[in-house]
């Protein structure tokens, strides 16, 4: 686990250190719910929600790490993403990226793709997966060589990584 935290620290270059103790509250959801999520509980930790099947699998640690990224590591990267989108994408381009995905913003998509590519290694694609879930799986798999390069060179994620995500996103939507 220490190696994972060190890798995340390298990639995200967080401005605040990770707390020494993090409490994780697992909240099982009905089996009919495919996804999951998490919430930050100030001074306490994370609540992580997921279907009961998902929460009993080894994938639980992936979900916890995914949520840790959002709540503890992502602040500096979030600022880079927001600035990049503001300076490099038009409203029309953002609309094209978002249509039919049912997500709130391009920035949200980039942060989810990044966290997913670092934590969740999808093995198969469910027949019922949404276009957004399929985009996450596709981009996560394609980003692995870049992530390995950033880790090997000990570089934090930067504008070039964001550009690569957007390029893959556009390629996927053209399929």
N, C-alpha and C positions, 0 to 999 in steps of 0.2 A: 504494500500500500504506500509505503514511503516513496518508492520509485515513481508511482503514478502521481503522487502529489508534487514531487520534484519536477516531473515532466510538465504538469499543468502550470506550475509556477514559471517554468522556462517559456512556455508558449504564450501565456497570458500576461506575464510580468505585472502581477497585481500590486496595487498601491498600498493595500493593507495586508498584514500577515494573516494567515489562516489561524483561526482560534485553536487553542491546544485541545479543547474538548468540544465535540459536536454531537448533539443528541439527534437521533433520527427516529421519527415516529412513523411507523408503517400503518397506512390506513387502507385495508382491503376494500375493493369495490366489487360489485356483482360481476359474475363471469361474463355477462353480456356486454360489459364495457371493455373495449379493446385497448384504449389508451390509458394514460395516467397523467400525473403531474406532480407538482410540488409547491410548497409555500415556505417562505422563510419565516421563522418564528424568532423575533429579536431576542438576543441574549440566551436563547435556548438551543436552536438548531433548525432542522427541516422537518416538515411533514411530507411524506411521500405517499402518493396515492397510486393505486394500480389494481387491475383485476386480481382476484384471488389466485388465479392460475399464474399470473405474472409474478406475484409477490412470493410465491413459494419456489420459484425457479432460481437458478444461479444468476439469471438476468437482473435480479433485485439489486445487486451491487452496481450494475451498469446504470440503472435508473438513479440510484443514490448519487453516483459520480456525476451523472448528467445534471442533476439538480444542484449539486455542489458547484459545478462550473458556473451555472447561472447566478448563484447567490454569493459566491465568494471570490471567484476569479474573473468574472466577466466585465467589471466596471470599466477598466482602461480600454479593453477591446470594444465595448459598447460605444464608447466615445469615438473610437477610430471608425467604426461602422457608420455611425450617424453622420460624422463629418464627410466620409467618403460618399455616401449616398447624396448628401446635400450638394456636394461639389461635382459629382460625376453622373448623376442620373436625373433625367427629366421626369416630370409627372407622368407623361405619356408612357415612357419606358417602364416606370414603376407599375402603372396600370396593367401593361402587357404582362409583366412578371406575376402579378397578383391574380389576374382574372382566373376564375375557376379553381383556385387553390383554397379559398376560404380561410385565409390568414390575415391578420390585421395590417402588416406592413412588410416591406422588403427587408428592413432592418431585423424584424422579428424572424423572418425566414433565414437570413444569413446567420444569426446567432444560434438558431435551432440546428441548422445544417452543421455549423462548426461544433457545437456540443455533441451532436449525434455522431459526427465523424470521429470524435475523440473517445467516445465511450461505448457506443452500441454497435456491435458488429452483426448486422442482419445476415442471416444465412439463407432465408427464403422470402419470397414475396407472396403474401396472402392474396387470394383471389378477390377478397373484399377490401383490399387496401385502397385508400383514397389516392387521388393524383398527388396530393401533398405528401402522403406517406411514401409513395413510390419515388417522388423527387428526393426525399431524405435518404432513402436507401441507395439510389443511383449516385447521388453526389458524395455520400459518405464513402462508398466503395472507390470512387474515382479520386478522392482526395488523399487516400492513404499514402501514395508516394510523396506527395508534398509535405504531409505531416511528418513523415519519417525524415525528410530533408531538414525541416525546421528543427526537429529534435537533435539530429546529428550535428547540425551547425550551431545549436544552442541559441537560435534566433527566436524572438517572440513573433507571434502572428502579426502580419502587417498588411499594407494596402495591396500587395501582390496576391496575398492569399484571398483577400476579399474579391479581387478581380477574377481570380480563378473560380471562386464559388459562383459569381454572376455568369461567367462564361459557361460553366457546366449547367447552370439553371436554364439559361437560354437554349443551350443545345438540347436539353431534356424536353423542353416545351415544344421544340420543333419536331420531335419524333412522332 
